Amino acid sequence: MAIEDEYIITIGLEVHCELKTNTKLFCGCANQFGSEPNTNICPVCLGLPGSLPVINERAVEYAIRIGSALSCEIRPSVFHRKNYFYPDMPKDYQVSQYDEPICVNGKLELPSFSKTVRIERAHMEEDTGKTTHVGTSGRIHGADFSLVDYNRAGIPLVEIVSAPDLSSADEAREYVSELRAILVSTKASDGKMEEGSLRVDANVSVRPLGTEKLGTRCEIKNLNSLRSLGRAINYEARRQMEALSAGQSIRQETRHWNEDQGVTSALRSKEEAYDYRYFPEPDLTPLDPDMDEVATIARALGILPPARRLRLRELLDGELTRSELEQVQTCVKFDLDEHVLDAVRTGVPARLALARGSNELASYVNQATVDSFEVAEFPRGKFIEVISLESQGKVSSTQAKTLLSRIASNHNEEVSALIEELGYKAASQDEISELLDRLISENSMEWERLCAGENQLAGFFIGKAMKITNGKVNGKTLASEMAARRLG
């Protein structure tokens, strides 16, 4: 039996989401990525004597948006000081919410696993600064010295804490992917993992098969891509399995993921709540959201990804194949579902619209990186025009893909002008009939086999036709003509 079959993996995730406000949580400094180090700072976010924090009202609204989208209870909340001595917070404490968070008891659905993950809490806090370790020979992370940039210190965060309901790296990846889609839909965050506005801490434990008590957990800090998340969880779970199988015990600790080496390493023993010596922040009053306002914010969220996927699934008759489910997921993930819905409303077959949206359009909007989830605009009217022509047999599938590619490169291109420029004139019925006569004459043995029931040879004839016409013949129309000839 493989070692993976002898243990059960348990995973809980803490997702730190930077809010897309103009300014920081407690001061007027810019919330801006990429500025010169230590330029977006002031006495408040540096914790200088005599400075006082003032809560960012928009950040509170965004936290309520996130909580509402995750079906959380929105409650009165209190800020606390979380004390620790690291150089990334100049105050030596972080203002966070402890035992009275603003959002509790939510949930998140994992569509591919038909599973509901409980959200224990989603609380507000300020982000820390960024520490960069330089050199290779020193004692701290092997560095000669460290540099601190406080631009990020004080940026508003919502930390979303799941229950330990996940049991594999694949589930964890889908959880973060689905959560990110919801966060972006609420417009509370841009969800850019590559810029650090979405970071994940993974709590991983294993226990022997057949036991109920959870194993000792280790926390992997600051995972900033879906790839890193999956690799780190798989490595850490196997490390713990091998240790237990060798009769060793697991120490509760915080661990660092090394992407280049593909391993986790110990940073420090895992802190508990009492280690941080929480106490209420004396310079901030409790938050007590007005429930009518909370309801107004929730109503303004619009249609979230789960409902958007359902709309696309309802366009298709019968049970969806795995490929079709993936197409639905892709269209929603890249904000292309409205393109598909509008095309279907004009009479385009749903499966054609879904296929072109999830393949050609998704490829275009995702040219930069899979992890960025950056969505470029594609002219919806021109998308509908092209696939309408395809559905009517006026351009072939190959020609439709070429047209979409050209429009992706230049949104000002007109479909009719492109068709004329590329010579994409649909073959007439007489031309298709003449072409089929030629194909049968040149490939008489294959035609006899096709008529005898070797249906896979239909692709052979369509391929020949595409080559002769440089892809200008409509494959579906030719297939219909061949079927008619065979029946005749």
Summary of the structure (lengths in Angstrom):
residues: 488
radius of gyration: 28.4
end to end distance: 59.9
largest distance: 93.3
contacts: 1542
relative contact order: 0.10
helix: 40%
strand: 20%
